[in-house]
Amino acid sequence: MMKWLIFLLLGGLIFITLQTPAVMVEKTQASYAAMKVTAEEEGKTRVIDRFSITAPIDAYMKRIDLSAGDTVKKGQTIIVLEPVPSSVLDPSSRSQAEAVLGASQEMENIIEEISEAAKAELDLANISYTRADELHKKKHIAEHELDVTKANKRRAEAIYRASQFGWVFSKYLTQMSHSALDYENVRHTDQDSRIFKISSTTTGKVLNLADKSERLVKAGELLMEVGDVKQLEVEVEVLSKIAVKLRPDMPVELHDWGGEQFLQGKIKTIESSGFMKVSALGVEEQRVKVIVSIHLHSGLPPHKIGDGFRIEARFILWQADKVLQIPNSALFIDKLTENKKQWSVYVIDDGRLKKRAVKIGHKNNLMAEVLEGLVENEVLVSYLSNDLEEDLKVEIR
């Protein structure tokens, strides 16, 4: 009897020793809920209608009385340009200019006298030719004498024309000399009719000023940018692999702009040309600019956000109100078939694990849509570990 008791005791101890302890696991379950698939990128606001004001000509710009952020009205004069002033003459240059002016004035007087003499000679040559022509017609003089008077007439005309050209040239020299002396400080003349005023083409705010100081400007140089900060859109640079999934009018959630509420928007434009950008980690990325319009009913306070402000854009690639879904932490890749991933899960059935293949649809950062393989409220293992296997006894933590 004692022997049998010992055998029973040893058998019990062996049975207890051979029993595998249950593995502690986290649980989750398949459930129906709303689901979104999104992509987030950082963007910045920009004024929709931005007006860049440039210098139309080489000119001298008066000091601008505006600053960035000031309000301007349509038609308001914002920039005043004046003709480029002449160089200021030093004493030596001024003396030379005065001497040239005096010489040119004397030359003008001399050439004017020469021109008057040439005019008298021309009048006399015309009279002589007319008289000789009448006498030749009456056969009172020979052909040779008529030719001589005609040649004298042409010579007198040439001399008179040359004197006229010389007189015009001397007046031009005189005007140049006057300009060098009298026009060097034209920018200080308050009533100069050649002042050019630039007016604002819109009502809004000054977004940017290149330099408000009085200075010389070149034609085409950017002087100021003006726009209505109440009319904003968002410029977002997205990865090209995300851009191919976007389409116009797709909804966008705008957040992390400094306010508590989300702003609603939609895709306005997807640019067709991409560009390369180096990320903060030094990785070259191909990106595409996407323009997002902000809904007017978003409740955006116009005084709190302006041009060039940072904002986060969440593009809603897909959404549904009721989807059977499970956490991504419950999924694992069982095998690859025909270059496709075969997803599987561990279902907890009566305290043991049962591996089951599932068909997955959309996925976001946290959840995955289940198309086949599970029903609502089935309990699964979450946060999988390498020691889990088929038919393993588990205990829910």
C-alpha positions, 0 to 999 in steps of 0.5 A: 500500500505504501508503495502505491502511495509513493508511485501516485505521489511521484506521478503527480509531481511529474504531471505537475512538472510537465505542465506548461505554464500559461503565457501572459498576453495583452488582448484586443478585439475586432470592433466596428468604428469610424476610420480614416487613412491620413497623411500629415505634412508641414505647410505654411500659409500664404496670401492668395492674391499677392501683389509684387510692386517693382520699379518701372524705371531707373529712378530715385525713390523717396523714403517710404512712410509705410512699414510691414504690417501697415494697412493700405487702401486701393489707389493709395500712393505708396511709393514716389519716384523721381528722375535720377539726379545728375552728378554733383560737380566739383569746383574743377568740373564746374569751372570746365563746364562754365568755360564750355558753356561760354565757348558754346555760346560764343560759337553759337553767336558766330555761326548765327552771323555766318548763317545770316551771311550765307542766307544773303549770298543764297538770296543773291545767287537765286536772283542772279540765276533767275535773271540769267535764265530769263536772258538765256531764254531770249538768246541774250547770253550763252549757255555757259553763263547760265551754267555758271549762275546755276553752280553759284546758286547750288554752292550758296545753298550748300553753304547755307545748309552747313551754317544751319547745321552748325547753328543747331549743333552749337545750340545743342552744346549750349543746352548740354552745358546748361544741363550740367550746371543747372540740373545737378540738384533736380531731385530737390525741386518740389514742383518737378512735373516728372515725379512718378507715383505708384499706387496700391492695386488692392486694399490689404497690408504691406507684407514685405518691404525691400528697403524703405530708405531713400535710394536709387532703384533699378527698373524691375527691382522689387520694392514692396509686396502687398496683399489681403491677409484675410484671404489665405491659402496653405502651401504644403510640400508633400512626398511625391509618393503621397501626391499621387494619392491626392486629388483636387477637392479632397478634404484636409484638416489643418491644425497645430497653427497655434489655436485649439480648433481644427480648420477645415480645407480642401485641395485646390491645386496639385502642381504637376512638377516636383522638386528635390529637397534635403530633409533635416536628416540629410535625406534627398526627397522628391516633393510636390507642392500642394495648395490647400484652400481654407473653408470660410466657415472654419472660424479662423480668426483673421487677426491671429494668423497671417502670411507665412505662418506654420501649419500642419496639414492632414490629408484624408486619403480615405474614410468610412463611418463603420469599418471592422478594424483591429490594432496594427499591433495584433498583425504579423506577416505569416508568409509572402505569396506571389509578392503579396503579404499574407497577414495573420493574427492569433485568436484566443480560443478557450485559453489557447492561441489559434493562428488565423489568416486575415485579409487586410484593407486600408491601414493607418498609423494605429488601425487596420481594416479587416475584410475577411477572417474575423468577426466582431468582438473576437478576442486577439493577442495584441503586442505580439512576441517571438515566443507565441505559437499555435495552441499555446496556453495563454493568460490575459494580463 
